[in-house]
Structure formats: structure tokens, C-alpha cells
Amino acid sequence: MPKPFSTLPFSKSALALAASMVVASAAWAQSPAAETPAKPEPAPAAKPAATPTERVTVKGTRTEDEQRRQSTAAKIIIDREELDKFGDTSLGEVMKRLPGVSTDGRPGRGGNPRMRGLGAGYTQILIDGERVQGGLSLDSISPDQIERIEIIRAPTAETGARAIGGTINIITREGFTKRLNDLKLGVGVERGQPGGFVGWTRDDQIDSFSYNVSATTWRRKGEDSSTTTTTTPEAVQVERAESTDERQGLHASARLQWRLSDTDSLMLMPMMVASKNTGSRKAGFSHQPVACDGQAPFDSSLLCSTNGDNDGDFALVRLNGQWRTTVDGWRLETRGGVSQSRSTGQSERQERYDGRSDLDVVQDQSRSTERTQQINLKGSKLLDNDHNLVMGLEAEAAQRDDSREPLLNGQPRFAGFGDNLAASTRRVALFAQDEWSLTPQWAVHGGLRWEGIRTQGEPLGDLPAVSNTSSVVTPLLHALWRPEPKSRNQVRVSLTRSYKSPTLNQLVAWPSLATRNSETSPDRAGNPALQPELATGIDLAAERYLPGGGMFSVNLFHRRITDLMRSVVSLEEVSWRDGPVYVSRPQNVGRATTQGVELEAKGRLAEWMEDAPQVDLRANLSLYVSRVDSVAGPNNRLDSQPGGTLNLGADWKVKDMPLTMGSSVSYTPGYTTRLAENQWLVQPTKRVIDAYALWSFSPTWRLRVSLSNLAPLDTGSTSQVGDEVAQTISPTAMTWRAQLEIKI
């Protein structure tokens, strides 16, 4: 069994320690010192928790932490100040520093966000309360277009239950608060390759009409290299590859709002994304004991080199609308939207084999379009000043059409397949929830949600049509307790049911062919018989809020998962290759559990030290343990879940100078995952160090300089199936940026 690059002593004993900390925190919350805050504030009975898509106006001493404290369901709010600090050019780069969130991208870059260390699909991503559609990547969204980010650890009936790991709700620029006309100009360099961006934000109001407009255009180049060594008992193959990539794009969004009366408002939210990329990749292979063009007899199946180019583009247009009114005490909200995305790609690769003078030419042209329509109806009413009743209906339809033309030396590469793949998804959901202030010390948030999903795919060549239907009922309960109505200490508990539905690609997908088919490099295909994963969970947390704005929290969670989906490699007779080949398909493999503890702390240094410099500190530590029942241990953890993550950060406002500096460190230890009896995957340690400095020349001119991925580490992975081991190592690099911020 392979060993990880490095490990961190995260163990089950840490969970026992964390459990004792929660119990101790609950007892500590009852201590007299915790009963009276520095400033008076209203009891929670008068203010029901805000829903994730509603705007909350912050007045007086209310801050993002205060909104978090008042919410019955656990919620972390990241405001604009946090989003701007490091001068990130994409939302994916911001995610890696958020509490309890990690990303799967290379160090120094963005990637898909993951909560609680869980892999793709376990974290629900929303934009303005709506699920992300059409292949939109968070790396294409600029932080300048975001008002705040809400991290919701346990699902609610309103936000949706497809959130076993949690929910990240991204709120775009909201209604008018003050006039803005900001311009940002930036340049950056990675491995000597330049990049740059221009961003513009405008907020204004004309009588009862207000608008927010944001636009960002960017361009960057990148270079990567990697070495992959594949070892079997009979031979060793080494692949050394170099690639270049150039990307450019535009992202624009707006929020147009009309206040029709004291109770009626209309809002339109258009969005447009366009990007283009070009790249090239060349690789050379060396083999032992047989060598390309060596003294040994040639082997016409021995791949010696590849050289290829690719380019593609992506475009998405979305228009969402929202109308709010009040009828007989009911606050009614209608939301709807349409979107269409299109992506195209072309690639050509030349392959040279041992002992052959001719080259194999592999070409692939693809085009994909996706259209979505959705409508949501919601009504809420405050009952008896202590109930906030919310009910709603959601409906969504998506149609995806793929066309593909893979060629080998000018001939179709897939036998028995057509050129077009069409699939559709229909989703309907009903929900009801009640936010109930039982007493000044107790608040309860209960809900029930039903959701049904149907996916249909048309026949693909010789393959039959696909139909997959599933429905899930999810009861949800959250409770909040404070020792005293005005106490800054509180305890939360959540009992939830959540699920993860199969993606369209997992159900219906074109086969993906590996360059060299083997157990560690199989072909990939879909499985139309997949069923959703179901998870029953409990969350328990203790929180203490400091008068100066800091806080401490300890959160324990446990999830029991049934019908776990996992890719399984097996030998199959397939129509796209001759003879049996290795194919990886997603399958439901049984039960699994995951549990962990999340610790978070932040505050000002002056709260603990007199005459301390103006330094803000923040830290969060997460420890995870998981087990897949169908796989023998050790290391039979869930895919992509490390033993833990650590984030540390500090910001320093230099006294008597217009200078602010800060840094952050994120660390994920290396770990081994046992996928099957004879299959392992090893991930190396990931560590990212970022720093920034902000100099304010005047109220209208500022310069921000940031460094990302200081002291870079190599990345990669090692996979083993039986006696075959494949290890990939790829170096990473530091990136620096300079950003000029102008208030016009």
C-alpha cells in the first residue's frame, strides 16, 4: 500500500477532545461573566432570522458577526472588506481562505470550493439563492461583483437539501446604499508570464430606481510541467510533459431595482460571461526495459511522444427577475430566470509510436449548449410576533445538447455512436419552514422539503435511451439556546437530512478514452442506474462573541450516508474499443460515515494585550474522520477528504501611516484514500502562503500589492491499482499582482 507524501497527526482522539470542548463551552456559557454584553441589544424573538436571499440592513453596532449570531440556522457571513483584502482576481481564489472551505485547484490558484473536505457535489453552490447552472465556473467571477458570501453549514428547507457538506450562497451586488464609481487596474506575473485585468463598478439611484453595474475583463498566461512515472512488475514508463495556456474573458452583471410602492418592488438581474482559451501540450515517453528507438526490438504499441494544440470558448447569458409585494400580511416573492450557455472545443494531437514512421492524428471537435428555465414562489408571514412562517414552490427545467466528432486519422473514433447527445432534467420542490422564538432564550427553526428530479437522455448510437427518476423528503430542525436573552454565548444544534443527486455527466456521458488504457488510466463512462446519496446528520456548536467584535466557536458534525456514489474500475467489453478494456463508472457502493470538528477564532490583538498594535487575528482548524463500509481499512475514507485543514491569518493597520498589511497560511496534510481492496490514491501536502500590502495615497487612490503561493510546494498524486503504480509530480510557482484602485 502506498504511503502519503506527508501526514499530520489528526486522529480520532481529536474528536473526543472537541466533544469535551463543546460540553465545557455549554457550561461556560452559563457562567455569570457571560451573561451581560458590553452593549444592549434586542432579544431574538423580535427579529426572525434573515433568509439567505434577503437583504439585511446593518445599523449601529450590527455587523456580519451580529447577523451570524441572530440566525437560528448556523451561518457564516463574509463581507466586502474580507473579499477585497488580497486583491484576488477570481472568486475561486477567495474561497481557499474561508472558514471550513478548501479548494481543489493547484496551490496559488482557485478551484471548486469544498466544505468539510468532501469532494465534488457535496457542497451546494448558489448565486443569489439559485443553483449555479450552465457550467459557470467560479474562477470566471470577479470578487468586485460580490456583495457577500454566506456559508451555511447545515441545510434549510428554503436553501435546499442537496448540501451534505453545506451550502455556499454568493450574493451579488445589492440595492443602492451609497454612490460608487470605482475603477481597478491590475497586472500580475506567474513564471514570467504576464496577465492583467480591468474592473469597473457603478452604484447610483435616480428617484425610485437604483442600479448596480459591474464589469471585469481579464487575460492571463500560464505554463505548467509534470512528470508521471508508471510502474508495473514488467516495465517502467516515464512521461515528461510541458503545457502552455492562455485565457481571456469578460464578466458583467447588473442589479436594476424599481421601488413601485412601500410594499412592491421589481428587480432585474442580468449576467453575461464570455471566455476563450488556447493551449498546447507536448510530452515525451521513456520506457524500460524496451526503449523508444532503442536497441531492443521495436513495439508498435509503444507510445513515444505526443504533441497537440487545443482551443475553446464559453459564453453564458442569464436574466433573473424578482417581484415582491405584501397581501394581507403575507410577504409574497416571485423569482424566475432563464439562461443559456454554449461551449465549443477543438483539439488535435499527434502521436508517435515506436518503429513507425507515420503519425497517428487524433482530432476532437465538440459543442455543447444548455438552456434552463426556473420559477420560485415564496410566501412568508410573521405570526403572533414569534413565528415566521415560510412556504414555497420551485420548478426548474434544463435541456442540454452535445455534439461531438472524435476522429482518428480522419475516421470516426467511436464505432456505434452518433454525433449528438441530448438530455433533459426536470426538478420540482415544495417546502415549508417555521422560525419560532419559543422564549427569549430559545429559538427553533423547523422545516420540511420534498424534491423530485427526473433526467432523460436520448439514445446515443447503439446505446438505449436513459431515464432516471428520484425523489427525496428531507425534514430539518435547528435550535438556538442562550443562557440569558442578552448573552453573547450560545449553543446550536441541528438535525437534518440531506442528499447528493447524480450529475448529468454521471448518468449520461460520452465515453472518455485514455491515451493508454490501464487500471490506473481507464476509460470513463456514465451509469444511468445511479441513485442519489442520502445523509442523516447532526451538528452541535458552542459560540462565544466578544464585545470588541471577535468570536470563538466549536462545531461538531456527523453524517451517515447511504447509497454512496463512487467510481469503480473494471474490465468491460465496450463498443468503442476492441477487446476488454478498463472502464471507470460511478456506482452506488453502500454506506459511509463522516464526522469532524471545526474550530474558529478571530479578534483584535488589543483585546488580549494592552497597547498592542492594531492587528486583527483569525484562525480556523478542521479535523475530519470518515469511513466507507464496503472497503476494508485502513484509510477507507471518503474520496478527496483529508484528515483536516488549517487556516491562519493576520491584518495589521500600521499606526500613523496609510498602510495596511496582511498574510494568510492554509495547510492541508497529505493523505491516503483506499478506494477498493487493491486500489489506493495518495495526495501530497498542500500549503499556500499569501500576503498583501495596501497603501492609501488619498481617499480616492489606493495601491494594493499581493503575493500568492510564497514558498511553493510541488503538487500531484499517486494512484495504485494492484501492482501498477502511477505517480505524477508537478511544480507550482509564486504569483505577484499590483492593483491600482481609483474612486472616480
Phi, psi and omega in degrees: 000135182291158178251146181291158177304316176201160182227160176237138186287061171274123185223175180295335178299332178295326178292321177296319177298317181295323179298318178295328178294322179296315179298316179296323180293323179296319177292319179297328180296339180270357182292150182301327183296340184266359191279329188241120178281172181291329182229142180291153179208159185288153176289153184294343183298330184275348185230093177295153184298140179285142176284158186298337183260000180266146178281137177246123179273125182266123182231148176058238183271001180289131180229181177300324177294325179292321175298319177298319182293323184281344181283130179291316175279137185301127184212134174248132183243126178252119187266182184297324180301317178292322181295329186274339195309308190265007177063032180296145180263350179220154180294329178299325179290328179294322189301327187294344181256002183280148181300128177073012182240136173233166179233155183264005181282171177295151178306134180090354178239185182274225181136177180282131181285145180223130177262142178059029175071003184280153187283194185299139176093344180275340179255125179274126179252123179240147168240116184054040177082359180249144180296143179291130183235167169070022177075019180293128179262138177294338178290348179263001182254131179276140176300336179299339183266007185248134177277315179195168176235132179249127178253115184247111189285327180238144185291155172236162181297326183282318182282339178110153186256005176279060190209062179299319178278328183144183182232137172244113181254117183261115182260120179284173182312132188261195183299166186298129172238323174202158182288131178228145171209081190253142178232135178233131178237128184220152173227154179208161181220134172223123183052038178079359181263125185277160174208167180196167179206158174226129179231143181222136179226134181224125175235133180200173182217138176231104184055239182270006181251128176233154182213150171232129180230132178223142177213139178221133172237143187212159177207137178207155177239154179213154175228139179222157174216155180205156175231124180242122180247120179249123186239131171233168178301337184262335189203167175228131175238133179239124177249124176246118188236148173227140182219153174233153183209134177230126183232146175213151184195172179220135176227125180224141178211161180209157173228112183249120189231131176245124174268102187282328177199188179295337184243346184248138175212151179232136182223137173240138184227084177280152177214143178220133179229134176217136179211157180216142179221146174227147182200171177214155179210133174228144184216144174240145184240138171238145186228147172225139004278346180272131183245142176301127179058026180269194181282337181287156178304140185287156179236109187293352176263003185272113181284129184252325179198157173224151179211120185212165177228154178210154172208157181197167177214158181219140177215140178220135174234130182223139175228116176248149178224157181211134178232131180236141176208173179231130180225118177052043178084352178270130173268112185256139181223129175242123178237143178204166180190158174227149177209155175215134178233154179216135175225143177228154179207144176224137177214150176218130182227133177257129182243131179249131182246156183298133174075009180240133180276335180272159180251145168275133179247116180254122181237148179211125174238132183222153177213134182224135175232145178221131180238135180228147172224141180210151176214136180231133177241130183219140174228139179223147181211136177273120183250126173055024177064006178224357175243134169240101184270131181231131176225151182199164177226136178232141175219140184212141177226136179224138178234127180237134178233124179242135170235141185211142179226084177274130183235145171236112184054041176083359181248150179304135184275329181259119175275137177082015179238146173276186182264349187232142176231121181239138180211153180222153178229135176237133181225136176227139179219144173234140180211157173212140178212154182229120175261111194236120174270097183295311179217174175300341180261335186244135172226139182233141180231105181244148181203161176221134183224136171242136181219131178237140182227133176232127179241131178231137177232136179287161179304141178244096182062236180281349181280141183286169175295155184243138174219126182224124181233135177213153175214149185221135172254127186232104170280144186220135181218129177233143178222145180230131181230134174240140179300322177224153183306325183260012182292144174268006177249144182202161180234138179241149171216140180225133173242120189220160168233133182219174182206167176231118182268150177297144176280165179299320180294327178290328181275311185228117183205148169295143172298140177251119186266132175280149178299317177231102185293124178202178180296325179271350179222071184274165165290162181231143180209169183269177180217103184289352182267006183297144174244155182291151171281142175243141182226131171254131188220161173224139175234138178224127185219148171238135184228141175230123181255129183272150180301328182277003177110354178275176179198157172233144175211147174231125183232124174255142177219155176214135177229132173250117189251136173243157181056044179304134176264130180209142178287131182238132180264130178209161176281131180222151166272118184235161184277344185266357175220159175275136177077171179291138180226163177277128182229135176257122178230145174289140179218156171276116189249004176122216188258159176204160174227150172217143180209162181181181179227140179235119180250136181220139177212143173201154181171179179266141181300329182294343178289340182246341182228130176288146179056028179283153175297163184281082183239130173259131182245148176210146180203144171214138181231129178236134178238134185231145171224133178216161181210133173259119189295329185280356181242132179289147178280177003278175175064026177276053183277169173292151181304137171067009180263114178283178176286344180171174175219151180224132175229131177232144179204156178208145176229134186235118173268109185291128183295137177061021176221146178278049187231132173234133180231155180198166178207163176212151177229127173241139187220129174231120182289155174294155183204160178246136176242125174268113185271330180205182183302324183236028184225129180227156173225130182242128177248139181279172174297139176239121180225130181229127177245123179239154177209155178211161172219134181237121179247123180261105179290324181199176177299344184246352182229128177219148177238127180241125177243131182225148176237132181238139178065048171296148182052061187294147175252155172291150175239178182146200178195163175231126177241144180223129172233112183062235181266003181260126183236131176236122180239128178245131177234130181223124179286152175245173185219161177277147177237137174238150180221149171233132186227123177261125183246123186236129172262112186277000000 
